[in-house]
Amino acid sequence: MRPILKLYRGYANEQELIVMGHVFKPTKKKEYDFLSKNLKNAWSVISLFRIKTQVNADVYLVHNNVKIHTKTLSDGYFKFCIPLEQSNDYGWVEYEVNIIYKNETITTKESYIRPSMGNLGIISDIDDTFLVSYTLNPFKKLYYLLFRNVNSRKVFEDVVPHFQALSSSGRANVGELNAFFYVSSSEWNLYRFLVKFTEIHKLPKAVLLLKDIKTSLTSFLWTGKGGHNHKFDKIKHILEFYPSLKYVLIGDDSQHDPYLYEAISKIFPMTVKAVYIRQTGKHKKTKVTKVLNNLETLNVSVCYFKNSAQAISHSKKAGLIS
């Protein structure tokens, strides 16, 4: 058995490259099976939260023919933040990381986004923003996570054309896309599931920024719960990392997105262009409406919508998409 090296999509600007991943201890457990049904799917999901991480593992990033060394943290997580020399590589660029185990080199490849000059960045939540998750009903949410495999999970109607239009907005050249980020309170344990889901439904390829990994069955029961400070910190970091972009923030009213986006907009009064909040219940929430009205006084365009068709119409009127 060999350790497992997992990489995640990274991102770069004109000066810096950031890539990250985890190293896990050797295991006989099979990887999550996307085709499993019912009890098999439940066991696969639970297994994602019974993994054992490797502390202090030696990790090497190969970049521009230079091997850069770091070690994993206590939870097996590693992150490289390195200066990026002059480069003509834009769009999605491949990178390579390896670990050495008993004189054997284990190599994994992933990609990072380096957006060419554009004017728009999109940051979206995941659960109940584009992935139907039933956050307001914890038992139903858990049931769908355990007993519905990735192929049977649903995306909200019309969310795909909306996201695709935002992704290509303002881009003259075919293939050039705006920077897209999915920032969620889901843990890194669910990374492969979430990537697979976005690929199945042809949602824009994006960088995923998730919550610290969990490594016990007890913590699995609280997946997606707890404080949302990490979302605020990650969104703030993105806006600081790409300061020249104007941002569209997309979320829902089931948890804290409206309040997080209000706080972000107050800190970056010239940066946030629009905020979209999906209505998850039968009625609009008074507190959320108040927050969005407050955002409008900051010259942020807002849309509190039940169906994504309404969001598409708003984006056209706001000039965000054609």
TISE-980897 format. One record per atom (N, C-alpha, C): residue number from 1; x, y, z; atom name. Coordinates in steps of 0.02 Angstrom, whole numbers, plus 50000, padded with zeros to 5 digits. Example, Ala and Ser with C-alpha at 12.3 -4.5 7.8 and 13.67 -1.06 7.14 Angstrom:
residues 2
1;50660;49716;50390;N
1;50615;49775;50390;CA
1;50660;49835;50390;C
2;50642;49888;50354;N
2;50684;49947;50357;CA
2;50645;50002;50394;C
end
This chain:
residues 322
1;50042;49940;50000;N
1;50000;50000;50000;CA
1;50043;50063;50000;C
2;50018;50115;49968;N
2;50055;50177;49962;CA
2;50013;50234;49990;C
3;50044;50288;50013;N
3;50006;50347;50033;CA
3;49966;50374;49973;C
4;49915;50413;49987;N
4;49873;50442;49934;CA
4;49885;50517;49932;C
5;49901;50542;49872;N
5;49913;50613;49862;CA
5;49855;50642;49823;C
6;49819;50689;49853;N
6;49762;50722;49821;CA
6;49778;50795;49808;C
7;49768;50817;49747;N
7;49778;50887;49729;CA
7;49711;50920;49713;C
8;49709;50985;49724;N
8;49650;51025;49709;CA
8;49667;51079;49658;C
9;49618;51105;49625;N
9;49630;51158;49576;CA
9;49658;51219;49612;C
10;49710;51248;49582;N
10;49742;51307;49611;CA
10;49726;51369;49572;C
11;49759;51424;49589;N
11;49746;51488;49555;CA
11;49808;51532;49559;C
12;49813;51576;49510;N
12;49872;51620;49505;CA
12;49852;51688;49480;C
13;49890;51739;49499;N
13;49884;51804;49469;CA
13;49949;51820;49433;C
14;49966;51883;49425;N
14;50027;51900;49387;CA
14;50091;51889;49428;C
15;50084;51884;49495;N
15;50143;51879;49537;CA
15;50149;51814;49577;C
16;50093;51779;49588;N
16;50095;51724;49636;CA
16;50053;51664;49613;C
17;50076;51605;49631;N
17;50041;51542;49617;CA
17;50023;51509;49683;C
18;49961;51486;49689;N
18;49938;51451;49749;CA
18;49908;51384;49729;C
19;49936;51329;49754;N
19;49909;51263;49743;CA
19;49909;51226;49810;C
20;49864;51176;49816;N
20;49856;51143;49881;CA
20;49831;51071;49872;C
21;49834;51033;49927;N
21;49810;50964;49925;CA
21;49816;50932;49993;C
22;49806;50867;49995;N
22;49813;50826;50056;CA
22;49855;50764;50041;C
23;49887;50739;50094;N
23;49919;50674;50091;CA
23;49885;50630;50144;C
24;49864;50570;50122;N
24;49829;50523;50166;CA
24;49872;50461;50177;C
25;49864;50431;50235;N
25;49901;50369;50250;CA
25;49878;50313;50205;C
26;49921;50263;50194;N
26;49902;50205;50153;CA
26;49838;50173;50181;C
27;49795;50149;50135;N
27;49732;50118;50156;CA
27;49710;50066;50105;C
28;49672;50018;50129;N
28;49642;49968;50085;CA
28;49573;49989;50061;C
29;49546;50044;50089;N
29;49479;50067;50070;CA
29;49478;50088;49997;C
30;49424;50071;49963;N
30;49415;50093;49894;CA
30;49393;50166;49893;C
31;49410;50199;49839;N
31;49389;50269;49832;CA
31;49314;50272;49822;C
32;49287;50332;49834;N
32;49215;50343;49826;CA
32;49192;50320;49757;C
33;49141;50278;49756;N
33;49114;50251;49694;CA
33;49053;50292;49673;C
34;49061;50330;49619;N
34;49008;50375;49598;CA
34;48946;50338;49572;C
35;48953;50274;49556;N
35;48897;50237;49528;CA
35;48859;50195;49580;C
36;48884;50195;49641;N
36;48852;50154;49693;CA
36;48782;50180;49707;C
37;48739;50136;49732;N
37;48671;50155;49749;CA
37;48656;50134;49820;C
38;48610;50171;49850;N
38;48583;50156;49916;CA
38;48637;50143;49968;C
39;48638;50082;49998;N
39;48684;50069;50053;CA
39;48757;50073;50032;C
40;48771;50051;49970;N
40;48840;50055;49946;CA
40;48863;50128;49941;C
41;48818;50171;49916;N
41;48834;50242;49912;CA
41;48845;50271;49982;C
42;48801;50252;50029;N
42;48807;50277;50097;CA
42;48874;50257;50127;C
43;48895;50195;50116;N
43;48958;50172;50143;CA
43;49017;50210;50110;C
44;49011;50222;50045;N
44;49064;50260;50010;CA
44;49071;50330;50039;C
45;49013;50363;50052;N
45;49015;50431;50079;CA
45;49044;50431;50149;C
46;49022;50384;50191;N
46;49047;50380;50259;CA
46;49122;50368;50259;C
47;49145;50327;50212;N
47;49217;50312;50208;CA
47;49258;50374;50194;C
48;49228;50423;50160;N
48;49263;50485;50146;CA
48;49282;50522;50210;C
49;49244;50508;50264;N
49;49256;50542;50327;CA
49;49292;50497;50378;C
50;49316;50440;50355;N
50;49353;50395;50399;CA
50;49426;50387;50376;C
51;49449;50438;50339;N
51;49516;50436;50312;CA
51;49567;50457;50365;C
52;49628;50437;50355;N
52;49682;50455;50401;CA
52;49734;50497;50364;C
53;49745;50557;50389;N
53;49792;50603;50356;CA
53;49863;50592;50380;C
54;49911;50614;50340;N
54;49982;50604;50354;CA
54;50014;50671;50373;C
55;50036;50677;50435;N
55;50069;50738;50457;CA
55;50143;50736;50436;C
56;50170;50795;50421;N
56;50242;50803;50406;CA
56;50266;50763;50346;C
57;50221;50746;50301;N
57;50242;50712;50239;CA
57;50280;50761;50195;C
58;50334;50739;50164;N
58;50373;50781;50119;CA
58;50337;50786;50052;C
59;50325;50848;50030;N
59;50288;50860;49968;CA
59;50330;50906;49924;C
60;50330;50891;49858;N
60;50372;50929;49811;CA
60;50328;50954;49753;C
61;50331;51019;49743;N
61;50299;51050;49685;CA
61;50351;51060;49630;C
62;50335;51034;49571;N
62;50381;51043;49514;CA
62;50354;51101;49472;C
63;50392;51155;49470;N
63;50370;51215;49433;CA
63;50429;51247;49398;C
64;50421;51259;49333;N
64;50476;51288;49292;CA
64;50541;51249;49301;C
65;50534;51183;49302;N
65;50592;51137;49308;CA
65;50628;51145;49375;C
66;50595;51175;49424;N
66;50623;51181;49492;CA
66;50579;51141;49540;C
67;50611;51103;49585;N
67;50574;51063;49634;CA
67;50573;51101;49701;C
68;50512;51119;49724;N
68;50504;51158;49785;CA
68;50475;51113;49839;C
69;50504;51115;49898;N
69;50488;51067;49951;CA
69;50448;51100;50008;C
70;50397;51064;50033;N
70;50363;51082;50094;CA
70;50341;51019;50130;C
71;50309;51026;50188;N
71;50283;50969;50226;CA
71;50209;50981;50242;C
72;50174;50926;50253;N
72;50102;50932;50269;CA
72;50092;50955;50341;C
73;50035;50988;50352;N
73;50016;51010;50419;CA
73;49988;50951;50459;C
74;49962;50964;50518;N
74;49938;50911;50562;CA
74;49879;50873;50533;C
75;49841;50905;50488;N
75;49784;50872;50457;CA
75;49800;50846;50386;C
76;49864;50840;50370;N
76;49884;50814;50305;CA
76;49879;50864;50248;C
77;49860;50926;50264;N
77;49851;50977;50213;CA
77;49917;51011;50197;C
78;49926;51027;50134;N
78;49985;51067;50114;CA
78;49963;51121;50065;C
79;50002;51173;50064;N
79;49986;51230;50021;CA
79;50051;51263;49999;C
80;50059;51274;49934;N
80;50117;51309;49907;CA
80;50094;51379;49886;C
81;50126;51431;49912;N
81;50116;51499;49888;CA
81;50185;51522;49864;C
82;50194;51525;49799;N
82;50261;51539;49772;CA
82;50259;51597;49722;C
83;50313;51635;49717;N
83;50316;51688;49667;CA
83;50310;51659;49597;C
84;50273;51694;49555;N
84;50264;51670;49486;CA
84;50304;51715;49440;C
85;50353;51685;49407;N
85;50395;51724;49362;CA
85;50355;51742;49299;C
86;50383;51786;49260;N
86;50351;51807;49198;CA
86;50330;51746;49157;C
87;50266;51744;49139;N
87;50241;51687;49103;CA
87;50187;51708;49054;C
88;50183;51674;48999;N
88;50131;51687;48949;CA
88;50074;51637;48954;C
89;50075;51596;49007;N
89;50024;51545;49016;CA
89;49962;51575;49050;C
90;49906;51572;49014;N
90;49843;51596;49042;CA
90;49790;51541;49034;C
91;49735;51550;49068;N
91;49683;51498;49067;CA
91;49701;51444;49118;C
92;49682;51382;49104;N
92;49697;51327;49148;CA
92;49764;51297;49131;C
93;49810;51296;49179;N
93;49879;51274;49169;CA
93;49892;51214;49214;C
94;49923;51162;49186;N
94;49937;51101;49225;CA
94;49996;51112;49273;C
95;49991;51081;49331;N
95;50048;51080;49378;CA
95;50057;51010;49405;C
96;50114;50998;49435;N
96;50133;50930;49457;CA
96;50161;50931;49528;C
97;50138;50885;49569;N
97;50163;50878;49638;CA
97;50180;50805;49649;C
98;50233;50792;49689;N
98;50249;50722;49704;CA
98;50270;50714;49777;C
99;50263;50653;49800;N
99;50289;50634;49866;CA
99;50333;50572;49855;C
100;50377;50560;49903;N
100;50422;50502;49898;CA
100;50407;50455;49956;C
101;50394;50391;49939;N
101;50377;50341;49990;CA
101;50419;50278;49977;C
102;50462;50263;50024;N
102;50506;50204;50018;CA
102;50543;50204;49951;C
103;50574;50260;49936;N
103;50614;50269;49875;CA
103;50572;50268;49811;C
104;50507;50269;49818;N
104;50462;50272;49759;CA
104;50431;50342;49754;C
105;50433;50370;49694;N
105;50403;50436;49683;CA
105;50330;50429;49661;C
106;50285;50460;49698;N
106;50214;50459;49682;CA
106;50196;50528;49656;C
107;50174;50531;49594;N
107;50161;50595;49560;CA
107;50087;50604;49543;C
108;50062;50663;49554;N
108;49993;50680;49535;CA
108;49993;50747;49500;C
109;49949;50754;49450;N
109;49943;50817;49413;CA
109;49874;50847;49422;C
110;49871;50913;49423;N
110;49809;50950;49424;CA
110;49818;51013;49383;C
111;49773;51061;49389;N
111;49779;51123;49352;CA
111;49762;51182;49396;C
112;49788;51240;49376;N
112;49771;51302;49410;CA
112;49747;51353;49358;C
113;49706;51401;49381;N
113;49680;51452;49336;CA
113;49722;51516;49343;C
114;49743;51541;49286;N
114;49775;51607;49284;CA
114;49736;51647;49232;C
115;49687;51686;49255;N
115;49643;51720;49207;CA
115;49680;51775;49170;C
116;49670;51776;49104;N
116;49696;51832;49066;CA
116;49654;51893;49082;C
117;49679;51951;49063;N
117;49645;52013;49083;CA
117;49571;52011;49066;C
118;49531;52017;49117;N
118;49458;52019;49108;CA
118;49431;52069;49157;C
119;49366;52071;49163;N
119;49338;52121;49210;CA
119;49289;52091;49260;C
120;49282;52024;49260;N
120;49231;51994;49302;CA
120;49257;51932;49337;C
121;49241;51926;49401;N
121;49254;51866;49440;CA
121;49189;51843;49472;C
122;49176;51779;49474;N
122;49114;51753;49501;CA
122;49129;51706;49559;C
123;49096;51719;49616;N
123;49104;51677;49676;CA
123;49035;51651;49695;C
124;49029;51585;49698;N
124;48964;51554;49712;CA
124;48969;51505;49770;C
125;48916;51504;49811;N
125;48907;51451;49859;CA
125;48887;51388;49820;C
126;48881;51331;49855;N
126;48863;51268;49821;CA
126;48795;51243;49843;C
127;48789;51222;49907;N
127;48727;51192;49932;CA
127;48669;51240;49929;C
128;48616;51220;49894;N
128;48555;51258;49885;CA
128;48564;51324;49848;C
129;48624;51332;49818;N
129;48635;51386;49771;CA
129;48632;51359;49700;C
130;48669;51304;49687;N
130;48659;51268;49623;CA
130;48646;51194;49634;C
131;48671;51165;49688;N
131;48658;51095;49704;CA
131;48599;51090;49753;C
132;48546;51057;49732;N
132;48487;51049;49776;CA
132;48507;51007;49836;C
133;48507;51037;49896;N
133;48536;51004;49955;CA
133;48490;50999;50015;C
134;48435;51036;50014;N
134;48386;51034;50069;CA
134;48418;51053;50136;C
135;48456;51107;50136;N
135;48491;51129;50196;CA
135;48443;51144;50253;C
136;48383;51168;50238;N
136;48335;51186;50289;CA
136;48306;51125;50325;C
137;48316;51066;50296;N
137;48292;51003;50325;CA
137;48352;50956;50335;C
138;48385;50958;50394;N
138;48448;50921;50405;CA
138;48441;50846;50392;C
139;48384;50816;50409;N
139;48376;50744;50399;CA
139;48371;50727;50324;C
140;48335;50770;50288;N
140;48328;50760;50216;CA
140;48395;50771;50181;C
141;48432;50821;50204;N
141;48498;50835;50176;CA
141;48544;50775;50185;C
142;48544;50746;50245;N
142;48586;50688;50260;CA
142;48565;50628;50218;C
143;48499;50619;50210;N
143;48474;50563;50170;CA
143;48499;50568;50098;C
144;48494;50626;50069;N
144;48515;50634;49999;CA
144;48590;50625;49991;C
145;48628;50649;50041;N
145;48701;50641;50039;CA
145;48720;50567;50042;C
146;48684;50529;50084;N
146;48701;50459;50094;CA
146;48673;50412;50040;C
147;48611;50423;50021;N
147;48577;50372;49981;CA
147;48564;50393;49908;C
148;48584;50452;49888;N
148;48578;50472;49818;CA
148;48647;50484;49790;C
149;48667;50445;49739;N
149;48734;50454;49712;CA
149;48738;50516;49669;C
150;48798;50533;49647;N
150;48808;50597;49614;CA
150;48767;50603;49550;C
151;48752;50547;49518;N
151;48714;50550;49455;CA
151;48640;50565;49466;C
152;48616;50553;49527;N
152;48545;50565;49540;CA
152;48533;50630;49579;C
153;48586;50666;49595;N
153;48577;50731;49627;CA
153;48558;50784;49576;C
154;48520;50833;49597;N
154;48490;50881;49551;CA
154;48523;50950;49556;C
155;48522;50985;49499;N
155;48542;51054;49496;CA
155;48479;51095;49484;C
156;48477;51157;49510;N
156;48418;51199;49500;CA
156;48409;51217;49427;C
157;48347;51220;49406;N
157;48331;51236;49336;CA
157;48359;51304;49316;C
158;48388;51307;49258;N
158;48415;51368;49227;CA
158;48478;51396;49260;C
159;48503;51362;49312;N
159;48564;51387;49344;CA
159;48624;51377;49298;C
160;48624;51324;49259;N
160;48682;51310;49215;CA
160;48689;51364;49161;C
161;48636;51381;49123;N
161;48645;51435;49073;CA
161;48664;51502;49105;C
162;48639;51515;49165;N
162;48658;51577;49199;CA
162;48732;51578;49215;C
163;48757;51524;49245;N
163;48828;51520;49263;CA
163;48872;51520;49201;C
164;48852;51485;49149;N
164;48891;51484;49087;CA
164;48896;51553;49055;C
165;48840;51589;49057;N
165;48839;51656;49028;CA
165;48885;51703;49068;C
166;48884;51698;49134;N
166;48928;51739;49176;CA
166;49001;51720;49163;C
167;49014;51656;49153;N
167;49082;51632;49142;CA
167;49113;51661;49079;C
168;49073;51669;49027;N
168;49099;51693;48963;CA
168;49086;51767;48951;C
169;49054;51801;48998;N
169;49035;51871;48990;CA
169;49097;51916;48978;C
170;49092;51957;48926;N
170;49144;52005;48912;CA
170;49205;51976;48878;C
171;49202;51911;48862;N
171;49260;51878;48830;CA
171;49251;51876;48755;C
172;49297;51907;48719;N
172;49292;51911;48647;CA
172;49316;51846;48614;C
173;49365;51813;48645;N
173;49394;51753;48616;CA
173;49362;51690;48643;C
174;49343;51646;48599;N
174;49313;51582;48619;CA
174;49363;51543;48661;C
175;49340;51516;48716;N
175;49384;51476;48759;CA
175;49411;51515;48818;C
176;49413;51582;48813;N
176;49434;51623;48870;CA
176;49375;51631;48917;C
177;49386;51618;48981;N
177;49331;51620;49030;CA
177;49350;51663;49089;C
178;49300;51689;49123;N
178;49311;51727;49184;CA
178;49330;51681;49242;C
179;49364;51709;49292;N
179;49382;51670;49351;CA
179;49319;51652;49390;C
180;49312;51587;49405;N
180;49252;51562;49440;CA
180;49275;51524;49502;C
181;49242;51538;49558;N
181;49259;51505;49621;CA
181;49195;51478;49654;C
182;49200;51417;49680;N
182;49146;51389;49721;CA
182;49173;51386;49793;C
183;49143;51426;49837;N
183;49165;51431;49907;CA
183;49109;51404;49950;C
184;49124;51353;49989;N
184;49071;51317;50025;CA
184;49092;51298;50095;C
185;49041;51285;50137;N
185;49054;51258;50204;CA
185;49060;51181;50203;C
186;49053;51151;50145;N
186;49067;51079;50139;CA
186;49142;51069;50148;C
187;49161;51010;50172;N
187;49231;50996;50187;CA
187;49268;50969;50126;C
188;49335;50969;50130;N
188;49376;50942;50076;CA
188;49360;50869;50062;C
189;49331;50834;50111;N
189;49312;50764;50101;CA
189;49268;50755;50040;C
190;49227;50805;50025;N
190;49178;50800;49971;CA
190;49202;50830;49905;C
191;49267;50845;49900;N
191;49293;50880;49841;CA
191;49279;50842;49777;C
192;49296;50777;49775;N
192;49287;50739;49712;CA
192;49213;50734;49693;C
193;49170;50726;49743;N
193;49098;50724;49730;CA
193;49075;50790;49697;C
194;49097;50846;49725;N
194;49074;50911;49700;CA
194;49102;50925;49630;C
195;49165;50907;49618;N
195;49194;50916;49551;CA
195;49156;50874;49501;C
196;49142;50812;49518;N
196;49106;50767;49473;CA
196;49036;50795;49458;C
197;49003;50821;49509;N
197;48936;50848;49499;CA
197;48937;50907;49450;C
198;48986;50952;49459;N
198;48989;51010;49414;CA
198;49006;50988;49342;C
199;49046;50935;49335;N
199;49062;50910;49268;CA
199;49001;50878;49235;C
200;48963;50840;49272;N
200;48903;50807;49245;CA
200;48855;50859;49218;C
201;48847;50914;49254;N
201;48797;50964;49235;CA
201;48825;51021;49194;C
202;48889;51015;49174;N
202;48922;51064;49131;CA
202;48922;51135;49162;C
203;48929;51136;49228;N
203;48939;51201;49262;CA
203;49010;51224;49248;C
204;49024;51289;49252;N
204;49091;51314;49237;CA
204;49145;51281;49280;C
205;49201;51265;49248;N
205;49258;51239;49286;CA
205;49281;51294;49334;C
206;49290;51276;49397;N
206;49304;51327;49447;CA
206;49355;51301;49499;C
207;49384;51348;49534;N
207;49424;51332;49593;CA
207;49375;51320;49651;C
208;49384;51265;49688;N
208;49343;51252;49746;CA
208;49383;51268;49809;C
209;49353;51306;49853;N
209;49384;51323;49918;CA
209;49336;51299;49972;C
210;49356;51246;50007;N
210;49312;51211;50054;CA
210;49338;51215;50125;C
211;49300;51185;50170;N
211;49316;51189;50241;CA
211;49366;51134;50260;C
212;49401;51143;50317;N
212;49451;51095;50340;CA
212;49424;51024;50339;C
213;49467;50977;50321;N
213;49447;50908;50314;CA
213;49426;50878;50382;C
214;49380;50830;50380;N
214;49358;50795;50440;CA
214;49379;50722;50434;C
215;49397;50693;50492;N
215;49426;50625;50490;CA
215;49394;50577;50539;C
216;49330;50589;50556;N
216;49297;50543;50602;CA
216;49223;50537;50584;C
217;49193;50481;50602;N
217;49123;50469;50588;CA
217;49079;50519;50626;C
218;49099;50536;50687;N
218;49061;50584;50727;CA
218;49057;50651;50691;C
219;49113;50675;50665;N
219;49114;50740;50632;CA
219;49074;50738;50567;C
220;49067;50678;50536;N
220;49028;50673;50474;CA
220;48956;50697;50485;C
221;48928;50682;50543;N
221;48858;50701;50557;CA
221;48848;50777;50557;C
222;48904;50813;50564;N
222;48900;50887;50566;CA
222;48928;50917;50502;C
223;48930;50878;50449;N
223;48958;50904;50387;CA
223;48920;50966;50363;C
224;48958;51017;50344;N
224;48928;51079;50319;CA
224;48903;51125;50374;C
225;48910;51104;50437;N
225;48885;51144;50493;CA
225;48942;51183;50524;C
226;48925;51222;50577;N
226;48976;51259;50613;CA
226;48983;51330;50586;C
227;49034;51365;50609;N
227;49044;51434;50589;CA
227;49059;51442;50515;C
228;49044;51501;50490;N
228;49055;51515;50419;CA
228;49109;51567;50409;C
229;49151;51576;50461;N
229;49205;51625;50456;CA
229;49254;51607;50400;C
230;49261;51541;50389;N
230;49309;51520;50337;CA
230;49286;51545;50268;C
231;49220;51548;50257;N
231;49195;51573;50192;CA
231;49210;51647;50185;C
232;49200;51684;50239;N
232;49216;51755;50237;CA
232;49290;51766;50222;C
233;49333;51728;50257;N
233;49405;51735;50248;CA
233;49427;51718;50177;C
234;49398;51665;50149;N
234;49417;51643;50082;CA
234;49393;51692;50028;C
235;49332;51718;50037;N
235;49306;51767;49988;CA
235;49347;51831;49991;C
236;49362;51853;50052;N
236;49403;51913;50061;CA
236;49471;51903;50028;C
237;49500;51844;50036;N
237;49565;51829;50005;CA
237;49561;51833;49929;C
238;49508;51805;49900;N
238;49502;51806;49827;CA
238;49499;51878;49801;C
239;49459;51921;49834;N
239;49453;51990;49812;CA
239;49519;52028;49820;C
240;49559;52010;49870;N
240;49624;52040;49878;CA
240;49675;52013;49827;C
241;49667;51950;49808;N
241;49713;51917;49762;CA
241;49703;51942;49691;C
242;49641;51957;49673;N
242;49625;51984;49606;CA
242;49591;52052;49615;C
243;49628;52104;49635;N
243;49597;52168;49653;CA
243;49567;52207;49594;C
244;49587;52190;49533;N
244;49563;52229;49475;CA
244;49496;52204;49449;C
245;49472;52147;49474;N
245;49410;52119;49449;CA
245;49349;52149;49484;C
246;49293;52150;49449;N
246;49228;52165;49480;CA
246;49193;52098;49492;C
247;49160;52092;49549;N
247;49136;52026;49570;CA
247;49060;52019;49572;C
248;49038;51959;49554;N
248;48969;51938;49563;CA
248;48969;51885;49617;C
249;48931;51895;49670;N
249;48926;51847;49725;CA
249;48859;51813;49723;C
250;48859;51746;49724;N
250;48797;51708;49717;CA
250;48789;51661;49777;C
251;48731;51662;49808;N
251;48719;51619;49865;CA
251;48645;51606;49875;C
252;48626;51587;49936;N
252;48555;51573;49951;CA
252;48540;51598;50021;C
253;48476;51596;50039;N
253;48455;51623;50104;CA
253;48447;51570;50158;C
254;48472;51509;50146;N
254;48463;51455;50195;CA
254;48508;51463;50255;C
255;48566;51498;50246;N
255;48613;51505;50302;CA
255;48637;51578;50306;C
256;48701;51589;50294;N
256;48730;51655;50310;CA
256;48754;51694;50249;C
257;48742;51670;50189;N
257;48769;51704;50130;CA
257;48751;51778;50125;C
258;48688;51798;50136;N
258;48672;51870;50129;CA
258;48714;51914;50175;C
259;48725;51891;50237;N
259;48761;51930;50286;CA
259;48836;51931;50271;C
260;48862;51874;50248;N
260;48932;51872;50227;CA
260;48944;51920;50168;C
261;48899;51918;50120;N
261;48908;51960;50060;CA
261;48900;52034;50077;C
262;48857;52050;50125;N
262;48850;52119;50147;CA
262;48915;52143;50179;C
263;48945;52102;50222;N
263;49008;52120;50254;CA
263;49063;52130;50203;C
264;49067;52084;50155;N
264;49118;52089;50102;CA
264;49109;52153;50062;C
265;49047;52170;50045;N
265;49033;52229;50005;CA
265;49051;52293;50042;C
266;49044;52293;50109;N
266;49062;52352;50148;CA
266;49138;52362;50150;C
267;49175;52306;50149;N
267;49248;52311;50150;CA
267;49276;52328;50081;C
268;49242;52305;50029;N
268;49263;52317;49959;CA
268;49209;52355;49921;C
269;49198;52419;49939;N
269;49142;52457;49911;CA
269;49147;52471;49836;C
270;49207;52463;49807;N
270;49214;52475;49735;CA
270;49221;52411;49696;C
271;49217;52354;49729;N
271;49234;52290;49698;CA
271;49174;52245;49683;C
272;49126;52242;49728;N
272;49068;52198;49719;CA
272;49017;52233;49674;C
273;49002;52200;49618;N
273;48958;52229;49569;CA
273;48886;52206;49578;C
274;48877;52142;49596;N
274;48809;52115;49602;CA
274;48808;52059;49653;C
275;48750;52051;49687;N
275;48739;51997;49734;CA
275;48674;51962;49716;C
276;48677;51896;49709;N
276;48618;51855;49693;CA
276;48605;51808;49751;C
277;48543;51808;49777;N
277;48524;51764;49832;CA
277;48463;51723;49812;C
278;48472;51656;49814;N
278;48416;51612;49797;CA
278;48370;51605;49858;C
279;48304;51612;49846;N
279;48253;51601;49898;CA
279;48240;51527;49904;C
280;48253;51498;49964;N
280;48247;51426;49974;CA
280;48181;51405;50006;C
281;48146;51452;50037;N
281;48081;51436;50068;CA
281;48023;51461;50026;C
282;47964;51456;50053;N
282;47904;51479;50017;CA
282;47900;51555;50013;C
283;47930;51588;50062;N
283;47925;51661;50065;CA
283;47994;51692;50072;C
284;48001;51753;50049;N
284;48063;51790;50058;CA
284;48071;51808;50131;C
285;48133;51807;50155;N
285;48147;51823;50225;CA
285;48156;51898;50233;C
286;48121;51925;50282;N
286;48123;51997;50294;CA
286;48194;52022;50308;C
287;48232;51985;50348;N
287;48300;52005;50364;CA
287;48345;52007;50302;C
288;48334;51958;50257;N
288;48374;51955;50196;CA
288;48357;52013;50150;C
289;48292;52027;50145;N
289;48270;52084;50104;CA
289;48300;52149;50129;C
290;48303;52157;50195;N
290;48332;52217;50226;CA
290;48407;52222;50208;C
291;48442;52166;50211;N
291;48514;52165;50194;CA
291;48524;52186;50122;C
292;48483;52158;50076;N
292;48491;52174;50005;CA
292;48474;52247;49991;C
293;48424;52273;50026;N
293;48407;52344;50018;CA
293;48466;52387;50040;C
294;48500;52366;50093;N
294;48558;52402;50117;CA
294;48615;52400;50066;C
295;48622;52342;50033;N
295;48675;52335;49982;CA
295;48662;52382;49923;C
296;48600;52393;49907;N
296;48584;52438;49851;CA
296;48608;52509;49865;C
297;48609;52529;49929;N
297;48634;52595;49946;CA
297;48709;52600;49935;C
298;48743;52543;49929;N
298;48814;52542;49913;CA
298;48827;52535;49838;C
299;48774;52544;49800;N
299;48777;52539;49727;CA
299;48793;52468;49703;C
300;48770;52418;49743;N
300;48776;52348;49723;CA
300;48709;52327;49694;C
301;48711;52297;49635;N
301;48650;52273;49604;CA
301;48630;52207;49637;C
302;48567;52201;49659;N
302;48546;52142;49697;CA
302;48487;52107;49663;C
303;48483;52042;49675;N
303;48427;52002;49649;CA
303;48411;51947;49698;C
304;48351;51949;49726;N
304;48326;51898;49773;CA
304;48276;51857;49733;C
305;48296;51797;49711;N
305;48258;51760;49661;CA
305;48237;51691;49685;C
306;48182;51668;49659;N
306;48158;51600;49672;CA
306;48182;51553;49617;C
307;48180;51576;49555;N
307;48201;51535;49498;CA
307;48258;51570;49461;C
308;48304;51530;49435;N
308;48363;51558;49401;CA
308;48345;51597;49339;C
309;48286;51585;49310;N
309;48264;51624;49253;CA
309;48259;51698;49272;C
310;48239;51712;49334;N
310;48236;51780;49359;CA
310;48306;51810;49364;C
311;48353;51769;49387;N
311;48422;51792;49393;CA
311;48452;51807;49324;C
312;48436;51766;49274;N
312;48460;51778;49206;CA
312;48433;51844;49180;C
313;48368;51856;49190;N
313;48337;51918;49168;CA
313;48370;51978;49201;C
314;48383;51972;49265;N
314;48416;52027;49301;CA
314;48486;52040;49274;C
315;48524;51986;49261;N
315;48593;51993;49236;CA
315;48594;52028;49169;C
316;48544;52014;49127;N
316;48540;52048;49061;CA
316;48526;52122;49070;C
317;48479;52139;49115;N
317;48462;52209;49126;CA
317;48520;52247;49157;C
318;48559;52212;49199;N
318;48616;52243;49233;CA
318;48677;52247;49187;C
319;48673;52217;49128;N
319;48730;52218;49082;CA
319;48785;52170;49099;C
320;48770;52121;49143;N
320;48820;52072;49161;CA
320;48829;52018;49108;C
321;48773;52002;49073;N
321;48775;51954;49019;CA
321;48737;51983;48960;C
322;48751;51958;48901;N
322;48717;51984;48841;CA
322;48658;51939;48824;C
end
